[in-house]
């Protein structure tokens, strides 16, 4: 086998592979002889079909099978022989192929870039330090009370926080449209469950009142037929209700699964959960800064094939999330910047894992499994399910390796602590903090 490689760009390669005719022909002959001992043809006993007839009947099929297999195997042998690391599949153009001719083809592909991780000592990472205090727990208890709220009808005009029940009938240019009609629909004012300019016009209405709402659908509305359209809704208000929050007592605690210890035990459980959330969010804060720093301090030549693959995945996910089916609504430029960053970070993290010989720390793997399972009634059962699923365990180990990469970067960078409140850590990102 002869191989020649041409560099077409920084990462582009054009490889010409030649496989001699005898390698192809001998394999075809070998397979046909083997077939002649087993093939069944009318008028011949099994194993007695003349080789010439077998060649006539099956020669083209066997030849094609051999050429296809040799093409794939020779490509792998060639890239290994030339010490190449293809980034994605090749584009293959056969030049010569057939009996007596051998096989010659041109494979065009990109290779992974050579990466050298730069000096990370100039990278500065802020580590948030926060404590969970009584006020934080009180605030979360108020949130839990809202989750258990009931509604009491009132004889007054509606206001933010109320729930109103309405019938509505919407039309565009006098014509009804799908989803434009509803009966006994509960709307919580201020919750953002309905379009903002629909919900906003329902403040200050009373039970029995009828009102016409003029609504403009956003240009990016998921239902493409409605995006940007002007609609008119005839609305009848059936009831107006205000929220009634439950008392902070043992009954409330039991409603959240705290069977013993009442409110005191509920507060303890809340503190534990908040502690886990704070730890996870703190890790995310630090990880965001580490990844941003890696990207900033290390310029990487990107294989365009990998960027395009990432864009395709991002577009498919966006279409799935929005329910939109027209791919033209999501041009490449919409995803390209993020795709380039994701590919660059994947390459950088992979390089650190390789050069630092990072393997998943099994103690940390177990810790992560315990974190995942902590909120379930039977944590050990959940851990067992993970342990029995190779794909799930591969994801967990990948997450642990990523944490270990973050730790390695932190050991090189300058880390400073910053006192923050629980809310500051939980309700913003490190990127928002820096801006």
C-alpha positions as CSV (number, residue, x, y, z in Angstrom):
1,X,0.0,0.0,0.0
2,X,1.3,3.4,-1.0
3,X,0.3,6.6,0.8
4,X,1.0,10.2,-0.1
5,X,-0.3,13.1,2.0
6,X,-0.7,16.8,1.0
7,X,-1.3,19.6,3.4
8,X,-4.1,21.8,2.0
9,X,-4.5,24.2,4.9
10,X,-3.4,24.4,8.6
11,X,-5.6,21.5,9.4
12,X,-6.7,20.2,6.0
13,X,-5.1,17.1,4.5
14,X,-5.5,15.3,1.2
15,X,-4.3,11.7,1.3
16,X,-4.0,9.5,-1.8
17,X,-4.0,5.7,-1.0
18,X,-3.0,3.0,-3.6
19,X,-3.8,-0.6,-2.9
20,X,-2.1,-3.0,-5.4
21,X,-4.3,-5.1,-7.7
22,X,-3.0,-8.4,-6.3
23,X,-4.3,-7.6,-2.8
24,X,-7.8,-7.1,-4.2
25,X,-7.8,-9.9,-6.7
26,X,-6.5,-12.6,-4.4
27,X,-9.1,-11.7,-1.7
28,X,-11.9,-11.9,-4.3
29,X,-10.6,-15.2,-5.6
30,X,-10.4,-16.6,-2.1
31,X,-14.0,-15.7,-1.3
32,X,-15.4,-17.1,-4.5
33,X,-13.6,-20.4,-4.0
34,X,-15.1,-20.6,-0.5
35,X,-18.5,-19.8,-1.9
36,X,-18.2,-22.6,-4.5
37,X,-18.1,-25.2,-1.8
38,X,-21.3,-24.0,-0.2
39,X,-23.5,-22.3,-2.9
40,X,-26.5,-24.0,-4.2
41,X,-27.5,-23.7,-7.9
42,X,-30.2,-25.6,-9.8
43,X,-28.8,-28.6,-11.5
44,X,-25.7,-28.9,-9.3
45,X,-25.1,-30.8,-6.1
46,X,-24.0,-28.6,-3.2
47,X,-20.3,-28.0,-3.4
48,X,-20.1,-29.1,-7.0
49,X,-20.9,-25.8,-8.7
50,X,-18.0,-24.9,-11.2
51,X,-15.9,-21.9,-10.0
52,X,-16.4,-20.3,-13.4
53,X,-20.2,-20.3,-12.9
54,X,-19.8,-19.0,-9.4
55,X,-17.7,-16.1,-10.7
56,X,-20.4,-15.3,-13.4
57,X,-23.2,-15.3,-10.8
58,X,-21.5,-13.7,-7.8
59,X,-18.3,-12.1,-9.0
60,X,-19.5,-8.5,-9.2
61,X,-21.1,-8.7,-5.7
62,X,-18.1,-10.2,-4.1
63,X,-15.8,-7.7,-5.8
64,X,-17.8,-4.8,-4.5
65,X,-17.8,-6.2,-1.0
66,X,-14.0,-6.6,-1.0
67,X,-13.4,-3.1,-2.5
68,X,-15.6,-1.5,0.2
69,X,-13.9,-3.4,3.0
70,X,-10.4,-2.7,1.7
71,X,-11.3,1.0,1.3
72,X,-12.3,1.3,5.0
73,X,-9.5,-0.8,6.4
74,X,-6.8,0.8,4.2
75,X,-7.9,4.3,5.3
76,X,-7.5,3.4,8.9
77,X,-4.1,1.8,8.2
78,X,-3.0,4.8,6.2
79,X,-3.8,7.4,8.9
80,X,-2.1,5.2,11.5
81,X,1.0,4.8,9.2
82,X,1.2,8.6,8.7
83,X,0.6,9.5,12.3
84,X,-2.5,11.5,11.5
85,X,-5.4,12.2,13.8
86,X,-8.5,12.9,11.7
87,X,-11.1,15.3,13.2
88,X,-14.2,13.8,11.8
89,X,-14.9,11.5,8.9
90,X,-13.2,11.9,5.5
91,X,-14.6,12.8,2.1
92,X,-13.5,9.9,-0.1
93,X,-13.3,10.0,-3.9
94,X,-12.4,6.7,-5.7
95,X,-10.0,7.2,-8.6
96,X,-9.4,3.6,-9.7
97,X,-11.1,0.5,-8.5
98,X,-11.7,-3.0,-9.9
99,X,-10.3,-6.4,-10.7
100,X,-6.9,-6.1,-12.3
101,X,-6.8,-2.4,-11.4
102,X,-6.4,-2.4,-7.7
103,X,-7.8,0.5,-5.6
104,X,-6.7,4.1,-5.6
105,X,-8.7,6.9,-3.8
106,X,-8.3,10.4,-2.4
107,X,-9.4,11.0,1.2
108,X,-9.9,14.7,2.2
109,X,-10.2,15.5,5.9
110,X,-9.1,17.7,8.7
111,X,-6.8,16.8,11.6
112,X,-6.9,17.7,15.2
113,X,-4.7,20.8,15.9
114,X,-1.5,20.6,18.0
115,X,-2.3,22.2,21.3
116,X,0.0,23.6,24.0
117,X,-1.8,24.8,27.1
118,X,-0.5,28.3,27.8
119,X,0.6,29.9,31.1
120,X,-2.4,29.9,33.4
121,X,-0.8,31.8,36.3
122,X,-2.2,35.1,35.0
123,X,-5.7,33.7,35.1
124,X,-7.7,35.1,38.1
125,X,-10.6,33.1,39.5
126,X,-13.1,34.5,42.1
127,X,-14.4,31.9,44.5
128,X,-17.7,33.0,46.1
129,X,-18.0,32.4,49.9
130,X,-21.5,32.5,51.3
131,X,-23.3,31.3,54.4
132,X,-26.9,30.2,54.8
133,X,-28.6,32.3,57.5
134,X,-32.0,32.4,59.1
135,X,-33.4,35.0,56.7
136,X,-32.4,32.7,53.7
137,X,-34.3,29.8,55.3
138,X,-37.3,32.1,56.1
139,X,-37.4,33.2,52.4
140,X,-37.4,29.6,51.2
141,X,-40.2,28.7,53.6
142,X,-42.3,31.5,52.1
143,X,-41.6,30.0,48.7
144,X,-42.8,26.6,49.9
145,X,-45.9,28.1,51.4
146,X,-46.7,29.6,48.0
147,X,-46.4,26.1,46.5
148,X,-49.2,25.0,48.9
149,X,-51.4,28.0,48.6
150,X,-55.1,27.8,48.0
151,X,-57.4,30.4,46.4
152,X,-60.3,32.3,47.9
153,X,-62.8,34.2,45.8
154,X,-63.0,38.0,46.5
155,X,-65.4,40.7,45.4
156,X,-62.9,43.3,44.2
157,X,-60.9,44.2,41.2
158,X,-58.0,41.9,40.3
159,X,-54.4,42.8,41.2
160,X,-50.9,41.3,40.8
161,X,-50.7,37.9,42.6
162,X,-54.4,37.2,42.2
163,X,-55.8,34.3,40.2
164,X,-58.6,35.0,37.7
165,X,-60.7,32.5,35.8
166,X,-61.7,33.6,32.3
167,X,-63.3,32.6,29.1
168,X,-61.7,34.0,25.9
169,X,-62.2,34.0,22.2
170,X,-59.4,35.3,20.0
171,X,-59.5,36.2,16.3
172,X,-57.0,37.6,13.8
173,X,-58.6,39.7,11.1
174,X,-62.0,38.4,12.2
175,X,-61.0,34.7,11.8
176,X,-60.6,32.2,14.7
177,X,-57.2,30.5,15.0
178,X,-55.9,27.4,16.7
179,X,-55.4,27.8,20.4
180,X,-57.2,31.1,20.4
181,X,-60.2,30.0,22.4
182,X,-60.4,28.9,26.0
183,X,-63.0,28.3,28.8
184,X,-62.5,28.4,32.5
185,X,-58.8,29.2,32.1
186,X,-57.0,30.1,35.3
187,X,-54.6,33.0,35.0
188,X,-52.2,34.0,37.8
189,X,-51.5,37.7,37.4
190,X,-47.8,38.4,37.4
191,X,-46.7,34.8,36.9
192,X,-46.0,35.2,33.2
193,X,-48.0,32.2,32.2
194,X,-49.7,34.1,29.4
195,X,-48.4,36.6,26.9
196,X,-47.3,39.7,28.7
197,X,-49.6,42.1,26.8
198,X,-52.6,39.7,27.4
199,X,-52.0,39.2,31.1
200,X,-51.2,42.8,31.8
201,X,-54.6,44.0,30.5
202,X,-56.4,41.7,33.0
203,X,-55.3,43.7,36.1
204,X,-58.1,45.7,37.5
205,X,-61.0,43.6,36.2
206,X,-63.8,42.2,38.3
207,X,-65.9,39.0,38.2
208,X,-68.6,39.3,35.5
209,X,-66.7,41.9,33.5
210,X,-66.3,41.6,29.8
211,X,-63.4,43.2,28.0
212,X,-61.8,43.3,24.6
213,X,-58.0,42.8,24.6
214,X,-55.7,43.8,21.6
215,X,-52.7,41.6,21.7
216,X,-49.6,41.5,19.5
217,X,-47.9,38.1,19.3
218,X,-44.0,38.3,19.5
219,X,-42.1,37.9,16.3
220,X,-40.3,34.9,17.8
221,X,-43.5,33.2,19.0
222,X,-43.1,29.4,18.7
223,X,-46.2,29.0,16.6
224,X,-44.9,30.4,13.3
225,X,-48.4,31.2,11.9
226,X,-49.1,33.5,14.9
227,X,-45.6,35.2,15.1
228,X,-46.0,39.0,14.8
229,X,-49.8,38.9,14.2
230,X,-52.3,41.3,15.8
231,X,-55.1,39.5,17.6
232,X,-58.3,40.6,19.3
233,X,-59.6,38.7,22.3
234,X,-63.1,38.9,23.8
235,X,-62.7,38.0,27.4
236,X,-65.2,37.3,30.2
237,X,-64.0,37.3,33.8
238,X,-65.6,34.5,35.7
239,X,-64.0,34.8,39.2
240,X,-61.2,36.8,41.0
241,X,-59.4,35.0,43.8
242,X,-56.6,35.9,46.2
243,X,-54.0,33.5,47.5
244,X,-54.3,32.0,51.0
245,X,-51.0,30.7,52.4
246,X,-50.9,27.8,54.9
247,X,-49.7,28.3,58.4
248,X,-46.1,27.5,59.3
249,X,-46.8,24.4,61.4
250,X,-46.4,20.7,61.6
251,X,-49.0,20.1,59.0
252,X,-47.0,22.2,56.5
253,X,-43.8,20.2,57.4
254,X,-45.6,16.9,56.9
255,X,-46.9,18.1,53.5
256,X,-43.2,18.2,52.4
257,X,-42.4,14.8,53.7
258,X,-41.1,15.7,57.2
259,X,-42.9,13.1,59.3
260,X,-41.3,13.9,62.6
261,X,-39.8,17.0,64.3
262,X,-42.3,19.4,62.8
263,X,-41.2,22.9,61.7
264,X,-37.7,22.6,63.4
265,X,-37.0,19.4,61.4
266,X,-38.3,21.1,58.2
267,X,-35.9,24.0,58.7
268,X,-33.0,21.5,59.3
269,X,-33.9,19.7,56.0
270,X,-34.2,23.0,54.2
271,X,-30.7,24.0,55.4
272,X,-29.2,20.7,54.2
273,X,-30.8,21.1,50.8
274,X,-29.7,24.7,50.5
275,X,-26.2,23.7,51.5
276,X,-26.1,21.2,48.6
277,X,-27.5,23.7,46.2
278,X,-25.0,26.3,47.3
279,X,-22.1,23.9,46.9
280,X,-23.2,22.9,43.4
281,X,-23.8,26.6,42.4
282,X,-20.3,27.6,43.7
283,X,-18.8,24.8,41.7
284,X,-20.6,26.1,38.6
285,X,-19.4,29.6,39.3
286,X,-15.8,28.5,39.4
287,X,-16.2,26.2,36.4
288,X,-17.6,29.0,34.3
289,X,-14.6,31.2,35.1
290,X,-12.1,28.4,34.5
291,X,-13.6,27.6,31.1
292,X,-13.8,31.2,30.1
293,X,-10.2,31.6,31.2
294,X,-9.0,28.6,29.2
295,X,-10.8,29.9,26.1
296,X,-9.3,33.4,26.6
297,X,-5.7,32.4,27.2
298,X,-5.5,29.6,24.6
299,X,-6.1,30.3,21.0
300,X,-6.9,27.1,19.1
301,X,-7.2,26.4,15.4
302,X,-10.6,24.7,15.0
303,X,-11.5,21.9,12.6
304,X,-14.4,23.3,10.7
305,X,-16.0,19.9,10.4
306,X,-16.4,19.8,14.2
307,X,-17.8,23.3,14.3
308,X,-20.4,22.4,11.7
309,X,-21.4,19.2,13.5
310,X,-21.9,21.3,16.7
311,X,-24.0,23.8,14.8
312,X,-26.2,21.0,13.5
313,X,-26.8,19.6,17.0
314,X,-27.6,23.0,18.4
315,X,-30.0,23.7,15.6
316,X,-31.8,20.4,16.0
317,X,-32.1,21.0,19.8
318,X,-33.5,24.5,19.3
319,X,-36.1,23.2,16.8
320,X,-37.1,20.5,19.2
321,X,-37.4,23.0,22.1
322,X,-39.4,25.5,20.1
323,X,-41.5,23.1,18.1
324,X,-40.5,25.0,14.9
325,X,-39.9,22.8,11.8
326,X,-38.4,25.4,9.4
327,X,-34.6,25.0,9.6
328,X,-34.1,28.2,7.6
329,X,-35.4,30.1,10.7
330,X,-32.1,29.1,12.4
331,X,-29.2,30.0,10.2
332,X,-25.6,28.9,11.1
333,X,-24.6,32.3,12.3
334,X,-27.1,32.1,15.1
335,X,-25.1,29.2,16.7
336,X,-21.6,29.7,15.3
337,X,-20.0,31.7,18.1
338,X,-21.2,29.4,20.8
339,X,-20.3,26.3,18.7
340,X,-16.7,27.6,18.2
341,X,-16.3,28.1,21.9
342,X,-17.7,24.6,22.8
343,X,-15.4,23.0,20.2
344,X,-12.4,25.0,21.5
345,X,-13.1,24.0,25.1
346,X,-13.6,20.4,24.2
347,X,-10.2,20.3,22.5
348,X,-8.5,22.2,25.4
349,X,-10.0,19.9,28.1
350,X,-9.2,16.8,26.1
351,X,-5.6,18.0,25.8
352,X,-5.3,18.6,29.6
353,X,-6.8,15.1,30.3
354,X,-4.3,13.5,27.9
355,X,-1.1,15.4,29.0
356,X,-1.9,15.2,32.7
357,X,-3.1,11.6,32.4
358,X,-6.3,12.3,34.3
359,X,-8.4,9.3,35.1
360,X,-11.8,9.5,36.9
361,X,-11.3,9.6,40.7
362,X,-13.5,6.7,41.9
363,X,-14.0,8.3,45.3
364,X,-15.4,11.4,43.6
365,X,-17.5,9.2,41.3
366,X,-19.2,7.7,44.4
367,X,-19.6,11.2,45.9
368,X,-21.4,12.4,42.8
369,X,-23.7,9.4,42.7
370,X,-24.6,10.0,46.4
371,X,-25.4,13.6,45.5
372,X,-27.6,12.6,42.6
373,X,-29.4,10.0,44.8
374,X,-29.7,12.2,48.0
375,X,-33.2,13.5,47.3
376,X,-34.7,10.1,46.7
377,X,-36.4,7.9,49.3
378,X,-34.0,5.0,48.6
379,X,-30.6,6.5,47.6
380,X,-28.9,3.1,47.4
381,X,-31.4,1.9,44.9
382,X,-30.7,4.9,42.7
383,X,-27.0,4.4,43.0
384,X,-27.4,0.8,42.1
385,X,-29.3,1.7,39.0
386,X,-26.5,4.1,37.9
387,X,-23.9,1.4,38.6
388,X,-25.8,-1.0,36.4
389,X,-26.0,1.4,33.4
390,X,-22.7,1.7,31.5
391,X,-23.9,4.7,29.5
392,X,-25.0,6.5,32.7
393,X,-21.8,5.7,34.5
394,X,-19.8,7.0,31.5
395,X,-21.6,10.3,31.8
396,X,-20.9,10.5,35.5
397,X,-17.2,9.7,35.0
398,X,-17.0,12.3,32.3
399,X,-18.4,14.9,34.7
400,X,-15.9,13.9,37.4
401,X,-13.0,14.2,34.9
402,X,-14.2,17.7,34.0
403,X,-14.2,18.6,37.8
404,X,-10.6,17.2,38.0
405,X,-9.6,19.4,35.0
406,X,-11.1,22.4,36.8
407,X,-9.1,21.5,39.9
408,X,-5.9,21.3,37.9
409,X,-6.5,24.7,36.3
410,X,-7.2,26.2,39.8
411,X,-3.9,24.8,41.0
412,X,-2.2,27.0,38.4
413,X,-4.4,30.1,38.5
414,X,-4.7,32.9,41.1
415,X,-7.8,32.2,43.2
416,X,-9.3,34.9,45.4
417,X,-12.3,34.6,47.7
418,X,-15.2,37.0,47.8
419,X,-17.9,37.2,50.5
420,X,-21.4,37.0,49.0
421,X,-25.0,36.4,50.1
422,X,-26.8,33.1,49.3
423,X,-29.1,34.9,46.9
424,X,-26.1,36.5,45.1
425,X,-24.6,33.1,44.4
426,X,-27.8,31.3,43.5
427,X,-29.4,34.0,41.3
428,X,-26.6,35.1,39.0
429,X,-23.7,33.6,37.1
430,X,-20.0,34.4,37.4
431,X,-20.2,36.1,34.0
432,X,-23.0,38.4,35.2
433,X,-20.9,39.2,38.3
434,X,-17.9,40.2,36.3
435,X,-20.0,42.6,34.2
